[in-house]
Amino acid sequence: MRIAWLTPYLPAPLDSGGRIRMAKLAEAVRDHELHLFSSIESVDNRVEDLLPPGGDHPWASITSAPRGPDRFEPTCPKNARRYPRELKRRLAQADEDEPFDVVVVDHCQTGHQLPPLRRAKVLVAEHNIESEYWRSQLTKRPVRHGLKWLVWRRYERVLWHRADAVTVVSEHDREVVQRVRPDTGVLVPNGITFDRYRFKPPGERTTEPRLLFVGLMTYGPNVLAARDLAQDVLPRVREAHPRALATLAGRNPTPEVRALASPSVDVTGAVDDISTVFDDHAVYVNLVRWGAGSSLKVLEPLATGMPLVASKFAVRGWNLAAGKHYIEVASAAEAAEQVLRVLSEPEKFRDMAERGREVARRYAWSTLGLRFRKVIEDLGVTGRQ
């Protein structure tokens, strides 16, 4: 089967949730003929330099082009406008030379440059629903964010109607899609490379009072959660444990996040192997309050056995039960109180850690990839007919 894959992401490094998801789903169909059409930041980027040595990647070809200027199109979101027009021309030419069976639109923003196709079926693989993200921001700046919400909502609906199938990462996102297209909305959640994470129950973890939060540190909800941990939770914990430390791990920390660094707060930036960071921490604190899709950094502490102290919103999309899989909190004060519980009696959280580990196991990429593969192959069969 011949598959074109339109993406806003470079194929490597795998240092963000979007890149990891793309790589894992592509790996699940690598025995088909995959052709990547990727945007890059500038002509100075060389995709070839980012690929693993020895040709160990799933792509039969990689076509890249720099993102374009922000041309004003009032009915199109900015991220979609900047996806390279050159890729539309190159994709159309490749389809003319030899028709594709399926075109994967990896996140709807790449669909703006989708040309007419000879026979290919179109799969929109949503990482999150952008209009839902902006809808969650309406109370902050109603006019500005309301306009973005309306533009994204219109844009998404047009693309979903053109698609032959849409995949989503959460039940909520599926409901949003099915209000527009009741006949699609296939759930392929975000996942985890499960075997990379070593299980250490709470009672066998470090005795040091060390708190952890991991996330892309340019993403607004993560920046706010990092600030809450460093400025509101940690000081309360240090009243009882003066040696308590917090680690904020994740690439590209903004100036606001870097300013949180202190003798008691470690801002790491990018980490070569994030799975190793979990070994020497006692509690994971995720106070994300807003955003879209599902929080990618929930499965990792569950897989490692680290007690997860989190807001209800932070664990959306994973079917977790408060008190059974994680410790739910609604404020920084509550979070500090629950962190102190874990630090004082970690062995009491072993059963919770084991249940959390089993949840994470269900979201292994090896399992989710098979689900995505079936969507692709079902479309490919109808495309050839």
Buried (B, 14 or more C-beta within 10 A) or exposed (E): BBBBBBBBBBBBEBBBBBBBBBBBBBBBBBEBBBBBBBBBEEEEBEBEEBBEEEEEBBBEEBBBBBBBEEEEEEEBBEBBBBBBBBBBEBBBEBBEEEBBBBBBBBBBBBBBBBBEBEEBBBBBBBBBBBBBBBBBBBEEEEEEBBEBBBBBBBBBBBBBEEBBBBBBBBBBBBEBBBEBBEEBBBBBBBBBBBEEBEBBBBBEBEEEBBBBBBBBBBBEBBBBBBBBBBEBBBBBBBEEBEEBBBBBBBBEBBEEBEEBBEEBBBBBEBBEEBBEBBEEBBBBBBBBBBBBBBBBBBBBBBBBBBBBBBBEBBBBBBEBEEEEBBBBBEEBEBBBBBBBBBBEEBEEBBEBBEBBBEBBBBBBBEBBBEBBBEBBBBBBEEBEE
